[in-house]
Amino acid sequence: MYDKYRTESTMAPPEPRRPPLRPADARRAVRGAVAALPCPAEALDDALLVTSELTTNAILHGGGITGFAVDVEGCALRVSVSDRSDEIPVAERAVDERHRWRAGGRGWPIVCRLARDVEVAGLPCGGKRITAVVPLS
């Protein structure tokens, strides 16, 4: 029934979008998403830092970035990063048992502090998606 209304297109199908390979690519996507918005510099810095932390953690601890999305919703930026790991992020103590400062372990607390909402969801094919909503005002 619907076949008689179908039209053939000469346009090539869109190429599938690859997730960014580096945190710098993800930050560039965030800058592009908010370019037309009146956004305070501090809010943009927060959004860029959250994006950088999520993508860096996906690379270092999650087996690589498998998905990335950025959207502006009202006065907030929603950034989602997927990776291959099923492990849920945890905050590491800043010092070890001998009270020496540790390298790393501060990214997840930064994300949780700067974002007004953070969600970690398992993916049906394995891995996880972390979505953070960062206020832009």
Buried (B, 14 or more C-beta within 10 A) or exposed (E): EEEEEEEEEEEEEEEEEEBBEEBEBBBBBBBEBBEEEEBEEEBBEBBBBBBBBBBBBBBEBBBBBBBBBBEBEEEBBBBBBBBBBEEEBEEBEEEEEEEEEEEEEEBBBBBBEBBEEBEEEEBEEEBBBBBBBBBBE
